[in-house]
Amino acid sequence: MWNESDNKLYRCFTFSDFSEAFAFMVRVAILAESQNHHPTWKNEYNKVEIWLTTHDAGNRVTNKDQKLAESINRLLS
């Protein structure tokens, strides 16, 4: 579930190991590039944290963030 706080969408994803987490990050990178909207993220072992905000809209959550969040969610279904 994505949470909105401080003008950012945030979600933490947990996987079984580093390889699964990294593979997920690659898939997210391809989505982000295709939408020309790139996340702030962090990876530690099996955990990937993602923050979405639209920098060119004054660092606030916009439709671009919602669209990318929905696309990321579909990767897991």
C-alpha angles and dihedrals in degrees: 000000000000117000124203116217135145091006093303137103111228134189134165119211123197124199135182094257146347094275093058091046092050093047088053090051090053091053091048090049091055091050092047092050092048090052093040089230118116127198132222105236147166132204126199116172105297097355128089120187119194131192120189125196133144108245096189090054094058097277097294135129112271139167088276089063093046091049093050091046090053091048091051090050090054090057088067099046 
